[in-house]
Amino acid sequence: MARTVRIAVCSTPVRVPDGADDEKRAYNLGVAEDLLAQAAASRADVACLPEVFHVRGVNRTGNVAALFEDVPGGPTFTRMSQLAQRFGMNVIAPILAVEKGERRNLAMVFDRTGAYVGGYQKVHLTDTERYEWNIVPGSDWPVFELDFGTIGITICYDVNFPEGFRILALEGAEIIFHPTVYSMYGEVGWEAVITSRAIDNCVYVCPVNNGIADDAPWMPGMCLNRSSVIGPDGLFLADLGRYWGTAVAEIDLDRPRMVRGMGVSGEANFREQMWTHRRPETYGKLTDHGYWATNGQPRRADAAVSATHEE
């Protein structure tokens, strides 16, 4: 029996009209509401917005604390809860948040009633986030049970670390949403990385980025956008290209990815075979700190050096 789900990726504009910071915040929330309304009109079951969409274009120098909002109870939290309830749609809204007194890069999850299901705290932070904005990294990879199935979330820089995606898949995530603002290291590299996260884990992956206007030029170094729905076989089922807006794809979560000759004789369900053939007893080195470069030379991280490196 089919388990049909309609997924919406809602790409907000890269460019925000000139004005005071309060006006820019109001613009960002207004655009987000319009995009969520489009998703709801397309009968989406779940819609995701880009990373920290609420402060796009807002001055990020000086009073950094002003970028962060309380969760629960802040203005964006309240607005997104109301919109999820109004549209009867699950909503993923990533913001800069203060939770229990700590700054987080947080993706909030609301169900169709507007209830707050929980949030994913970004695990892999950039130096700017950690040392200039004093954001505290998350330490867990939660999955969220929604009325249509199980989802996971990663944010931006997380895409470079395949371990998080694998954990989410092992925890039962069927769709992994990936809100982001990156321009990355070129489109070829980005597409190889993001599609591999879907293929390797046999899950749907949905990057959600900022986009340009229809009449604006795109140049290398700008946000790639490519807000999309990617299938477990790496095919793009919906893709906004460079432009902002809303794209919707209908998928069947009960449709298996059937393969022939990939580790089996005859035909088989790829995800089932992948889990069957895993050898976790051989993967212990994944928890080692590994190597990093110091003055151009690779250096082994022992426990003492690693502790210093993390500070």
PASEBA-1860 file (N, C-alpha, C; in nm, 3 decimals):
! residues 311
1> MARTVRIA> 0.085/-0.120/0.000/0.000/0.000/0.000/0.088/0.125/0.000 ~ 0.054/0.221/-0.083/0.135/0.341/-0.095/0.122/0.430/0.029 ~ 0.234/0.494/0.066/0.234/0.594/0.172/0.283/0.725/0.108 ~ 0.187/0.795/0.047/0.220/0.912/-0.033/0.238/1.036/0.054 ~ 0.344/1.109/0.026/0.376/1.230/0.100/0.413/1.339/0.000 ~ 0.364/1.460/0.025/0.401/1.574/-0.058/0.496/1.664/0.021 ~ 0.616/1.681/-0.035/0.723/1.757/0.030/0.740/1.890/-0.040 ~ 0.749/1.998/0.039/0.772/2.131/-0.016/0.905/2.187/0.035
9> VCSTPVRV> 0.987/2.236/-0.058/1.107/2.310/-0.021/1.082/2.456/-0.054 ~ 1.100/2.542/0.046/1.062/2.683/0.034/1.188/2.769/0.040 ~ 1.231/2.817/-0.075/1.354/2.894/-0.087/1.324/3.043/-0.076 ~ 1.385/3.109/0.022/1.365/3.252/0.042/1.469/3.332/-0.037 ~ 1.447/3.462/-0.061/1.537/3.540/-0.146/1.674/3.564/-0.085 ~ 1.777/3.560/-0.169/1.910/3.601/-0.127/1.912/3.750/-0.095 ~ 1.849/3.830/-0.180/1.849/3.975/-0.163/1.727/4.019/-0.084 ~ 1.751/4.103/0.016/1.644/4.158/0.099/1.640/4.309/0.076
17> PDGADDEK> 1.522/4.368/0.061/1.514/4.513/0.037/1.584/4.595/0.145 ~ 1.640/4.708/0.105/1.705/4.797/0.201/1.604/4.844/0.305 ~ 1.657/4.872/0.424/1.571/4.920/0.532/1.634/4.890/0.666 ~ 1.562/4.925/0.771/1.609/4.896/0.906/1.602/4.746/0.932 ~ 1.676/4.700/1.030/1.678/4.557/1.062/1.539/4.504/1.094 ~ 1.459/4.581/1.164/1.323/4.535/1.195/1.240/4.516/1.068 ~ 1.261/4.606/0.971/1.190/4.593/0.844/1.236/4.468/0.768 ~ 1.364/4.438/0.774/1.416/4.319/0.706/1.361/4.192/0.772
25> RAYNLGVA> 1.355/4.190/0.904/1.297/4.074/0.972/1.151/4.054/0.931 ~ 1.078/4.166/0.927/0.937/4.158/0.888/0.923/4.108/0.745 ~ 1.012/4.154/0.656/1.010/4.108/0.517/1.036/3.957/0.511 ~ 1.138/3.911/0.584/1.174/3.770/0.582/1.058/3.682/0.629 ~ 0.992/3.724/0.735/0.880/3.644/0.787/0.761/3.651/0.692 ~ 0.742/3.766/0.628/0.632/3.779/0.533/0.652/3.690/0.411 ~ 0.776/3.686/0.359/0.805/3.599/0.246/0.790/3.453/0.285 ~ 0.838/3.418/0.404/0.824/3.280/0.452/0.678/3.240/0.459
33> EDLLAQAA> 0.594/3.330/0.507/0.451/3.300/0.514/0.393/3.279/0.374 ~ 0.431/3.364/0.279/0.381/3.347/0.142/0.423/3.212/0.083 ~ 0.549/3.173/0.107/0.598/3.046/0.053/0.529/2.927/0.118 ~ 0.507/2.936/0.248/0.435/2.829/0.316/0.291/2.821/0.267 ~ 0.232/2.936/0.238/0.096/2.936/0.182/0.094/2.867/0.046 ~ 0.196/2.891/-0.037/0.205/2.822/-0.166/0.218/2.672/-0.145 ~ 0.299/2.633/-0.047/0.315/2.490/-0.019/0.183/2.429/0.023 ~ 0.110/2.499/0.110/-0.019/2.449/0.156/-0.119/2.440/0.042
41> ASRADVAC> -0.116/2.539/-0.048/-0.206/2.535/-0.164/-0.176/2.418/-0.255 ~ -0.051/2.369/-0.251/-0.012/2.251/-0.329/-0.033/2.122/-0.250 ~ -0.099/2.134/-0.137/-0.133/2.019/-0.052/-0.010/1.949/0.005 ~ 0.093/2.029/0.039/0.213/1.972/0.098/0.182/1.920/0.238 ~ 0.242/1.808/0.271/0.232/1.754/0.407/0.337/1.815/0.498 ~ 0.450/1.854/0.441/0.559/1.912/0.520/0.632/2.012/0.433 ~ 0.675/2.123/0.495/0.748/2.227/0.423/0.867/2.269/0.507 ~ 0.979/2.296/0.439/1.102/2.336/0.508/1.153/2.468/0.452
49> LPEVFHVR> 1.199/2.555/0.540/1.259/2.684/0.505/1.411/2.676/0.519 ~ 1.487/2.772/0.462/1.633/2.767/0.470/1.687/2.798/0.609 ~ 1.815/2.771/0.626/1.886/2.801/0.750/1.873/2.950/0.784 ~ 1.846/2.980/0.908/1.838/3.116/0.966/1.771/3.216/0.870 ~ 1.661/3.173/0.809/1.589/3.257/0.712/1.540/3.386/0.773 ~ 1.516/3.388/0.904/1.453/3.503/0.969/1.543/3.625/0.978 ~ 1.677/3.605/0.965/1.769/3.719/0.977/1.846/3.744/0.847 ~ 1.793/3.697/0.734/1.858/3.723/0.606/1.868/3.873/0.583
57> GVNRTGNV> 1.988/3.924/0.554/2.009/4.066/0.527/2.021/4.153/0.649 ~ 1.995/4.099/0.768/2.005/4.177/0.891/2.152/4.199/0.926 ~ 2.183/4.315/0.980/2.320/4.350/1.017/2.375/4.247/1.117 ~ 2.486/4.183/1.081/2.542/4.078/1.167/2.670/4.122/1.237 ~ 2.698/4.251/1.237/2.811/4.304/1.312/2.758/4.384/1.429 ~ 2.840/4.394/1.532/2.796/4.471/1.648/2.719/4.385/1.746 ~ 2.589/4.405/1.752/2.506/4.337/1.852/2.460/4.202/1.801 ~ 2.548/4.104/1.809/2.516/3.969/1.760/2.399/3.909/1.838
65> AALFEDVP> 2.389/3.943/1.965/2.284/3.886/2.049/2.145/3.914/1.993 ~ 2.132/4.027/1.920/2.001/4.064/1.866/1.955/3.969/1.757 ~ 2.045/3.886/1.702/2.007/3.790/1.598/1.931/3.671/1.655 ~ 1.943/3.648/1.784/1.891/3.527/1.846/1.755/3.552/1.910 ~ 1.669/3.450/1.904/1.535/3.458/1.960/1.511/3.341/2.055 ~ 1.424/3.364/2.152/1.393/3.260/2.248/1.313/3.146/2.184 ~ 1.346/3.026/2.223/1.268/2.907/2.189/1.248/2.826/2.316 ~ 1.122/2.808/2.354/1.000/2.858/2.288/0.972/3.004/2.323
73> GGPTFTRM> 0.873/3.062/2.256/0.818/3.190/2.295/0.859/3.310/2.214 ~ 0.966/3.301/2.133/1.008/3.415/2.055/0.914/3.443/1.939 ~ 0.934/3.558/1.870/0.840/3.598/1.764/0.836/3.500/1.646 ~ 0.951/3.449/1.603/0.950/3.355/1.491/0.891/3.222/1.533 ~ 0.924/3.176/1.652/0.864/3.054/1.705/0.711/3.065/1.703 ~ 0.660/3.176/1.755/0.516/3.195/1.764/0.452/3.201/1.625 ~ 0.515/3.275/1.534/0.460/3.290/1.398/0.456/3.155/1.326 ~ 0.564/3.079/1.335/0.570/2.951/1.265/0.470/2.852/1.323
81> SQLAQRFG> 0.451/2.854/1.453/0.351/2.768/1.515/0.211/2.803/1.464 ~ 0.182/2.931/1.455/0.051/2.975/1.405/0.031/2.936/1.260 ~ 0.136/2.948/1.178/0.123/2.915/1.036/0.105/2.764/1.016 ~ 0.177/2.684/1.092/0.161/2.539/1.081/0.017/2.500/1.113 ~ -0.039/2.563/1.216/-0.178/2.534/1.253/-0.275/2.586/1.146 ~ -0.252/2.708/1.097/-0.343/2.767/0.999/-0.346/2.684/0.870 ~ -0.229/2.638/0.826/-0.221/2.564/0.700/-0.241/2.414/0.718 ~ -0.245/2.367/0.842/-0.259/2.223/0.866/-0.144/2.145/0.804
89> MNVIAPIL> -0.020/2.196/0.825/0.097/2.143/0.756/0.214/2.136/0.853 ~ 0.291/2.028/0.849/0.414/2.020/0.926/0.515/2.121/0.871 ~ 0.583/2.193/0.960/0.674/2.300/0.918/0.808/2.285/0.988 ~ 0.916/2.300/0.910/1.052/2.302/0.963/1.106/2.443/0.942 ~ 1.142/2.510/1.052/1.182/2.650/1.047/1.314/2.668/1.123 ~ 1.426/2.684/1.053/1.557/2.695/1.118/1.590/2.840/1.155 ~ 1.627/2.864/1.281/1.658/2.999/1.326/1.778/2.999/1.420 ~ 1.829/3.118/1.449/1.924/3.137/1.558/1.845/3.151/1.686
97> AVEKGERR> 1.869/3.061/1.779/1.781/3.050/1.896/1.860/3.055/2.027 ~ 1.788/3.092/2.131/1.839/3.076/2.267/1.749/2.973/2.335 ~ 1.808/2.859/2.368/1.737/2.752/2.438/1.804/2.729/2.572 ~ 1.726/2.744/2.676/1.777/2.722/2.813/1.906/2.800/2.837 ~ 1.907/2.924/2.788/2.019/3.014/2.812/2.138/2.996/2.720 ~ 2.131/2.901/2.624/2.243/2.876/2.534/2.206/2.910/2.390 ~ 2.299/2.969/2.318/2.277/3.002/2.177/2.291/2.876/2.092 ~ 2.195/2.858/2.002/2.195/2.742/1.915/2.160/2.783/1.772
105> NLAMVFDR> 2.214/2.708/1.676/2.164/2.712/1.539/2.062/2.598/1.534 ~ 1.935/2.632/1.533/1.829/2.536/1.563/1.728/2.526/1.451 ~ 1.694/2.405/1.412/1.583/2.382/1.319/1.462/2.338/1.400 ~ 1.361/2.424/1.406/1.240/2.394/1.481/1.144/2.310/1.397 ~ 1.074/2.218/1.462/0.978/2.132/1.392/0.841/2.148/1.458 ~ 0.742/2.185/1.375/0.603/2.200/1.422/0.515/2.101/1.347 ~ 0.417/2.045/1.419/0.324/1.955/1.350/0.205/2.032/1.296 ~ 0.109/1.961/1.240/-0.005/2.027/1.173/-0.094/2.107/1.269
113> TGAYVGGY> -0.087/2.075/1.396/-0.168/2.148/1.494/-0.097/2.273/1.545 ~ 0.029/2.292/1.502/0.109/2.403/1.553/0.189/2.368/1.676 ~ 0.177/2.245/1.723/0.252/2.203/1.841/0.400/2.190/1.807 ~ 0.485/2.228/1.901/0.629/2.218/1.882/0.673/2.076/1.911 ~ 0.720/2.007/1.806/0.762/1.868/1.819/0.901/1.858/1.881 ~ 0.986/1.955/1.849/1.124/1.957/1.898/1.213/2.023/1.796 ~ 1.344/2.021/1.822/1.436/2.087/1.731/1.568/2.013/1.719 ~ 1.633/2.035/1.605/1.768/1.982/1.584/1.867/2.095/1.605
121> QKVHLTDT> 1.964/2.073/1.694/2.070/2.169/1.722/2.191/2.135/1.635 ~ 2.230/2.225/1.547/2.339/2.200/1.453/2.463/2.148/1.524 ~ 2.514/2.035/1.479/2.627/1.969/1.544/2.760/2.026/1.497 ~ 2.778/2.041/1.367/2.906/2.087/1.313/2.898/2.237/1.284 ~ 2.965/2.314/1.367/2.960/2.459/1.354/3.084/2.513/1.284 ~ 3.066/2.623/1.211/3.180/2.693/1.153/3.251/2.772/1.263 ~ 3.373/2.818/1.234/3.446/2.898/1.332/3.371/3.025/1.368 ~ 3.306/3.088/1.268/3.230/3.210/1.295/3.119/3.182/1.395
129> ERYEWNIV> 3.045/3.075/1.373/2.936/3.042/1.464/2.986/3.015/1.606 ~ 3.093/2.940/1.613/3.139/2.894/1.744/3.215/3.000/1.822 ~ 3.305/3.073/1.754/3.397/3.160/1.826/3.359/3.308/1.819 ~ 3.282/3.348/1.718/3.238/3.488/1.710/3.096/3.505/1.761 ~ 3.010/3.408/1.732/2.870/3.418/1.773/2.841/3.338/1.900 ~ 2.941/3.263/1.946/2.929/3.186/2.071/2.811/3.089/2.071 ~ 2.789/3.026/1.957/2.686/2.923/1.948/2.740/2.794/2.005 ~ 2.657/2.724/2.078/2.694/2.595/2.138/2.655/2.484/2.040
137> PGSDWPVF> 2.748/2.394/2.005/2.713/2.288/1.910/2.620/2.184/1.974 ~ 2.535/2.126/1.892/2.454/2.015/1.938/2.538/1.891/1.956 ~ 2.481/1.791/2.022/2.556/1.668/2.050/2.471/1.545/2.023 ~ 2.368/1.560/1.941/2.278/1.447/1.916/2.220/1.458/1.776 ~ 2.171/1.346/1.726/2.109/1.339/1.593/1.966/1.286/1.610 ~ 1.873/1.372/1.653/1.737/1.325/1.679/1.660/1.301/1.550 ~ 1.565/1.209/1.556/1.467/1.193/1.448/1.332/1.235/1.504 ~ 1.242/1.274/1.415/1.112/1.327/1.455/1.002/1.246/1.388
145> ELDFGTIG> 0.911/1.197/1.469/0.798/1.120/1.418/0.684/1.215/1.385 ~ 0.657/1.229/1.256/0.545/1.310/1.212/0.433/1.219/1.165 ~ 0.319/1.274/1.125/0.203/1.190/1.097/0.218/1.106/0.971 ~ 0.318/1.136/0.888/0.336/1.059/0.764/0.458/0.968/0.770 ~ 0.548/0.989/0.867/0.670/0.910/0.873/0.775/0.976/0.960 ~ 0.899/0.931/0.946/1.009/0.974/1.032/1.107/1.059/0.952 ~ 1.144/1.175/1.008/1.237/1.265/0.941/1.359/1.290/1.029 ~ 1.468/1.329/0.964/1.586/1.380/1.031/1.624/1.513/0.970
153> ITICYDVN> 1.713/1.585/1.035/1.756/1.717/0.988/1.906/1.730/1.006 ~ 1.972/1.787/0.905/2.110/1.835/0.916/2.110/1.979/0.868 ~ 2.212/2.056/0.905/2.217/2.198/0.868/2.353/2.231/0.807 ~ 2.351/2.285/0.686/2.464/2.348/0.619/2.594/2.268/0.630 ~ 2.688/2.311/0.715/2.822/2.253/0.725/2.817/2.103/0.758 ~ 2.708/2.058/0.818/2.691/1.916/0.849/2.707/1.827/0.726 ~ 2.680/1.881/0.607/2.680/1.798/0.486/2.817/1.737/0.459 ~ 2.922/1.799/0.514/3.057/1.750/0.491/3.093/1.631/0.579
161> FPEGFRIL> 3.004/1.593/0.668/3.031/1.486/0.763/2.927/1.376/0.745 ~ 2.960/1.271/0.669/2.860/1.169/0.635/2.810/1.089/0.754 ~ 2.885/1.092/0.865/2.845/1.012/0.980/2.707/1.051/1.033 ~ 2.675/1.181/1.034/2.546/1.226/1.086/2.430/1.174/1.003 ~ 2.446/1.177/0.871/2.341/1.125/0.782/2.321/0.976/0.805 ~ 2.430/0.901/0.824/2.418/0.758/0.845/2.346/0.729/0.978 ~ 2.379/0.805/1.081/2.311/0.785/1.210/2.162/0.810/1.196 ~ 2.125/0.917/1.128/1.983/0.946/1.110/1.912/0.833/1.036
169> ALEGAEII> 1.978/0.780/0.932/1.919/0.669/0.857/1.905/0.545/0.946 ~ 2.007/0.518/1.026/2.001/0.402/1.116/1.893/0.419/1.222 ~ 1.864/0.543/1.257/1.759/0.571/1.355/1.620/0.571/1.292 ~ 1.613/0.546/1.162/1.483/0.531/1.098/1.436/0.648/1.014 ~ 1.520/0.751/0.996/1.478/0.865/0.913/1.454/0.818/0.770 ~ 1.341/0.858/0.716/1.307/0.827/0.577/1.333/0.945/0.485 ~ 1.326/1.066/0.542/1.356/1.190/0.471/1.451/1.269/0.560 ~ 1.559/1.322/0.501/1.650/1.409/0.575/1.644/1.548/0.511
177> FHPTVYSM> 1.597/1.645/0.586/1.592/1.783/0.539/1.727/1.850/0.569 ~ 1.771/1.932/0.475/1.903/1.994/0.488/1.895/2.144/0.460 ~ 1.841/2.223/0.554/1.841/2.369/0.538/1.985/2.421/0.542 ~ 2.013/2.521/0.458/2.151/2.566/0.441/2.155/2.706/0.383 ~ 2.275/2.768/0.380/2.296/2.895/0.310/2.424/2.890/0.228 ~ 2.475/2.771/0.197/2.608/2.764/0.139/2.613/2.797/-0.010 ~ 2.734/2.842/-0.049/2.770/2.848/-0.190/2.856/2.728/-0.225 ~ 2.914/2.665/-0.123/2.996/2.544/-0.134/3.117/2.567/-0.222
185> YGEVGWEA> 3.173/2.456/-0.273/3.300/2.460/-0.344/3.280/2.433/-0.492 ~ 3.167/2.474/-0.541/3.136/2.453/-0.682/3.025/2.352/-0.699 ~ 2.951/2.367/-0.806/2.830/2.287/-0.824/2.858/2.139/-0.842 ~ 2.965/2.104/-0.911/2.996/1.962/-0.932/3.021/1.895/-0.798 ~ 3.102/1.959/-0.714/3.129/1.903/-0.582/3.005/1.894/-0.497 ~ 2.924/2.002/-0.498/2.803/2.002/-0.416/2.709/1.890/-0.458 ~ 2.687/1.876/-0.587/2.591/1.776/-0.633/2.639/1.635/-0.601 ~ 2.770/1.612/-0.613/2.824/1.480/-0.578/2.803/1.450/-0.431
193> VITSRAID> 2.827/1.549/-0.346/2.815/1.527/-0.201/2.669/1.506/-0.161 ~ 2.580/1.595/-0.204/2.442/1.587/-0.156/2.370/1.464/-0.210 ~ 2.398/1.426/-0.334/2.334/1.306/-0.387/2.390/1.181/-0.321 ~ 2.518/1.182/-0.288/2.574/1.064/-0.222/2.513/1.041/-0.085 ~ 2.473/1.149/-0.017/2.409/1.131/0.114/2.275/1.058/0.099 ~ 2.205/1.084/-0.011/2.080/1.013/-0.038/2.106/0.869/-0.080 ~ 2.199/0.850/-0.174/2.225/0.717/-0.228/2.282/0.624/-0.121 ~ 2.383/0.670/-0.048/2.451/0.584/0.049/2.357/0.536/0.159
201> NCVYVCPV> 2.258/0.618/0.193/2.169/0.585/0.305/2.031/0.542/0.261 ~ 2.007/0.543/0.128/1.878/0.504/0.072/1.763/0.582/0.137 ~ 1.780/0.715/0.141/1.678/0.804/0.196/1.655/0.919/0.098 ~ 1.544/0.990/0.117/1.521/1.115/0.046/1.597/1.225/0.120 ~ 1.664/1.312/0.044/1.736/1.425/0.101/1.685/1.553/0.037 ~ 1.657/1.654/0.120/1.594/1.777/0.071/1.675/1.900/0.115 ~ 1.773/1.946/0.033/1.841/2.071/0.064/1.749/2.190/0.039 ~ 1.760/2.291/0.124/1.678/2.412/0.112/1.767/2.533/0.135
209> NNGIADDA> 1.782/2.616/0.032/1.878/2.725/0.031/1.808/2.855/-0.008 ~ 1.884/2.964/-0.018/1.831/3.092/-0.068/1.847/3.098/-0.220 ~ 1.760/3.176/-0.284/1.766/3.185/-0.429/1.759/3.329/-0.479 ~ 1.790/3.346/-0.607/1.785/3.478/-0.670/1.645/3.503/-0.728 ~ 1.619/3.629/-0.759/1.494/3.666/-0.825/1.500/3.628/-0.973 ~ 1.383/3.623/-1.037/1.376/3.583/-1.178/1.459/3.672/-1.269 ~ 1.470/3.802/-1.233/1.539/3.897/-1.320/1.678/3.932/-1.270 ~ 1.733/3.848/-1.181/1.865/3.877/-1.123/1.970/3.781/-1.179
217> PWMPGMCL> 2.095/3.826/-1.189/2.201/3.736/-1.236/2.254/3.650/-1.122 ~ 2.300/3.530/-1.158/2.371/3.447/-1.061/2.518/3.446/-1.098 ~ 2.605/3.459/-0.996/2.749/3.458/-1.019/2.813/3.357/-0.925 ~ 2.925/3.295/-0.966/2.995/3.203/-0.876/3.028/3.270/-0.744 ~ 3.011/3.196/-0.636/3.033/3.248/-0.502/2.904/3.284/-0.431 ~ 2.794/3.303/-0.508/2.664/3.327/-0.447/2.604/3.195/-0.401 ~ 2.500/3.203/-0.318/2.430/3.081/-0.279/2.390/3.002/-0.403 ~ 2.417/2.873/-0.401/2.382/2.789/-0.516/2.232/2.775/-0.533
225> NRSSVIGP> 2.159/2.790/-0.426/2.019/2.750/-0.415/2.006/2.601/-0.444 ~ 1.945/2.559/-0.554/1.922/2.418/-0.584/1.835/2.353/-0.475 ~ 1.745/2.431/-0.415/1.649/2.373/-0.321/1.574/2.263/-0.394 ~ 1.573/2.144/-0.337/1.528/2.029/-0.416/1.485/1.913/-0.328 ~ 1.423/1.815/-0.394/1.390/1.686/-0.334/1.467/1.581/-0.413 ~ 1.555/1.509/-0.345/1.642/1.411/-0.409/1.601/1.272/-0.363 ~ 1.582/1.180/-0.457/1.539/1.046/-0.425/1.652/0.958/-0.376 ~ 1.620/0.839/-0.323/1.721/0.747/-0.272/1.818/0.697/-0.379
233> DGLFLADL> 1.783/0.715/-0.505/1.873/0.676/-0.613/1.953/0.795/-0.666 ~ 1.941/0.912/-0.600/2.016/1.030/-0.639/1.952/1.116/-0.745 ~ 1.833/1.078/-0.794/1.764/1.159/-0.894/1.692/1.277/-0.830 ~ 1.695/1.392/-0.899/1.627/1.512/-0.850/1.479/1.504/-0.891 ~ 1.391/1.499/-0.793/1.248/1.487/-0.818/1.180/1.623/-0.826 ~ 1.243/1.723/-0.768/1.201/1.863/-0.778/1.325/1.948/-0.756 ~ 1.334/2.062/-0.824/1.455/2.144/-0.815/1.421/2.286/-0.857 ~ 1.446/2.383/-0.769/1.417/2.523/-0.800/1.527/2.590/-0.881
241> GRYWGTAV> 1.635/2.518/-0.909/1.744/2.582/-0.979/1.803/2.694/-0.897 ~ 1.834/2.806/-0.960/1.892/2.921/-0.889/1.788/3.009/-0.819 ~ 1.661/2.989/-0.849/1.560/3.089/-0.815/1.489/3.057/-0.684 ~ 1.441/3.163/-0.618/1.366/3.142/-0.495/1.220/3.113/-0.528 ~ 1.153/3.049/-0.434/1.016/3.009/-0.455/0.987/2.879/-0.382 ~ 0.884/2.811/-0.424/0.844/2.684/-0.361/0.836/2.575/-0.467 ~ 0.894/2.460/-0.437/0.884/2.343/-0.523/0.828/2.228/-0.441 ~ 0.743/2.147/-0.504/0.677/2.036/-0.433/0.699/1.908/-0.512
249> AEIDLDRP> 0.730/1.802/-0.441/0.740/1.669/-0.502/0.654/1.571/-0.422 ~ 0.586/1.484/-0.494/0.507/1.378/-0.429/0.587/1.249/-0.434 ~ 0.605/1.186/-0.318/0.683/1.063/-0.310/0.601/0.956/-0.240 ~ 0.645/0.832/-0.255/0.583/0.718/-0.187/0.687/0.657/-0.095 ~ 0.672/0.677/0.034/0.770/0.627/0.130/0.771/0.476/0.140 ~ 0.669/0.411/0.091/0.665/0.264/0.094/0.724/0.201/-0.032 ~ 0.763/0.283/-0.129/0.822/0.226/-0.251/0.968/0.189/-0.223 ~ 1.004/0.062/-0.235/1.142/0.022/-0.207/1.234/0.060/-0.322
257> RMVRGMGV> 1.361/0.074/-0.292/1.459/0.089/-0.398/1.511/-0.051/-0.430 ~ 1.462/-0.107/-0.536/1.498/-0.242/-0.576/1.623/-0.238/-0.665 ~ 1.715/-0.332/-0.641/1.839/-0.339/-0.719/1.865/-0.483/-0.760 ~ 1.953/-0.498/-0.855/1.996/-0.631/-0.897/2.149/-0.635/-0.898 ~ 2.204/-0.739/-0.835/2.347/-0.759/-0.839/2.428/-0.664/-0.754 ~ 2.366/-0.588/-0.662/2.441/-0.499/-0.573/2.457/-0.568/-0.437 ~ 2.550/-0.663/-0.432/2.573/-0.738/-0.309/2.485/-0.860/-0.295 ~ 2.396/-0.882/-0.391/2.304/-0.996/-0.382/2.297/-1.064/-0.518
265> SGEANFRE> 2.247/-1.186/-0.516/2.217/-1.257/-0.639/2.070/-1.238/-0.670 ~ 2.038/-1.180/-0.784/1.900/-1.151/-0.818/1.859/-1.014/-0.770 ~ 1.729/-0.995/-0.746/1.675/-0.866/-0.706/1.658/-0.859/-0.555 ~ 1.675/-0.736/-0.501/1.661/-0.720/-0.355/1.633/-0.574/-0.322 ~ 1.586/-0.552/-0.201/1.565/-0.418/-0.146/1.701/-0.366/-0.101 ~ 1.746/-0.257/-0.164/1.881/-0.208/-0.139/1.902/-0.170/0.007 ~ 1.805/-0.101/0.066/1.824/-0.057/0.204/1.833/-0.176/0.299 ~ 1.749/-0.277/0.280/1.755/-0.394/0.366/1.889/-0.465/0.353
273> QMWTHRRP> 1.937/-0.479/0.229/2.065/-0.545/0.209/2.181/-0.463/0.266 ~ 2.170/-0.332/0.255/2.275/-0.246/0.307/2.290/-0.263/0.458 ~ 2.175/-0.267/0.527/2.183/-0.284/0.673/2.230/-0.425/0.708 ~ 2.188/-0.524/0.629/2.228/-0.662/0.656/2.379/-0.681/0.642 ~ 2.439/-0.614/0.545/2.580/-0.634/0.515/2.674/-0.539/0.589 ~ 2.620/-0.453/0.674/2.706/-0.365/0.753/2.795/-0.447/0.847 ~ 2.915/-0.395/0.876/3.009/-0.461/0.966/3.050/-0.362/1.075 ~ 2.957/-0.325/1.164/2.989/-0.222/1.264/3.106/-0.257/1.355
281> ETYGKLTD> 3.134/-0.388/1.371/3.246/-0.425/1.457/3.380/-0.383/1.397 ~ 3.380/-0.344/1.270/3.504/-0.299/1.206/3.514/-0.147/1.197 ~ 3.414/-0.074/1.246/3.407/0.070/1.224/3.456/0.152/1.343 ~ 3.521/0.091/1.439/3.559/0.163/1.560/3.644/0.286/1.537 ~ 3.727/0.284/1.432/3.816/0.398/1.407/3.739/0.524/1.369 ~ 3.612/0.510/1.336/3.534/0.629/1.305/3.525/0.724/1.425 ~ 3.541/0.672/1.545/3.532/0.757/1.664/3.668/0.813/1.704 ~ 3.776/0.775/1.632/3.906/0.838/1.655/3.900/0.984/1.611
289> HGYWATNG> 3.986/1.065/1.670/3.992/1.205/1.628/4.063/1.221/1.494 ~ 4.144/1.122/1.457/4.202/1.124/1.324/4.317/1.222/1.309 ~ 4.323/1.285/1.191/4.435/1.373/1.156/4.383/1.512/1.120 ~ 4.467/1.611/1.142/4.442/1.741/1.083/4.576/1.803/1.045 ~ 4.573/1.906/0.967/4.697/1.965/0.917/4.744/2.076/1.010 ~ 4.873/2.074/1.047/4.935/2.181/1.123/5.057/2.229/1.044 ~ 5.056/2.356/1.004/5.164/2.411/0.921/5.188/2.325/0.796 ~ 5.078/2.276/0.739/5.088/2.199/0.617/5.125/2.054/0.635
297> QPRRADAA> 5.148/2.011/0.760/5.186/1.873/0.787/5.073/1.800/0.860 ~ 5.039/1.679/0.814/4.936/1.603/0.886/4.982/1.566/1.025 ~ 4.890/1.573/1.120/4.925/1.548/1.260/4.821/1.459/1.323 ~ 4.866/1.358/1.393/4.776/1.266/1.460/4.719/1.332/1.585 ~ 4.588/1.313/1.608/4.522/1.372/1.724/4.513/1.269/1.834 ~ 4.595/1.282/1.939/4.572/1.197/2.055/4.470/1.266/2.144 ~ 4.430/1.201/2.252/4.320/1.252/2.333/4.352/1.389/2.391 ~ 4.477/1.408/2.440/4.512/1.535/2.504/4.514/1.648/2.402
305> VSATHEE> 4.576/1.622/2.286/4.581/1.725/2.183/4.443/1.757/2.131 ~ 4.358/1.654/2.116/4.223/1.675/2.065/4.143/1.764/2.157 ~ 4.159/1.742/2.289/4.085/1.823/2.385/4.124/1.970/2.370 ~ 4.256/1.995/2.350/4.302/2.133/2.331/4.249/2.189/2.200 ~ 4.250/2.106/2.097/4.205/2.150/1.964/4.059/2.192/1.965 ~ 3.978/2.127/2.051/3.835/2.157/2.055/3.805/2.285/2.129 ~ 3.895/2.334/2.212/3.866/2.451/2.293/3.867/2.578/2.211
END
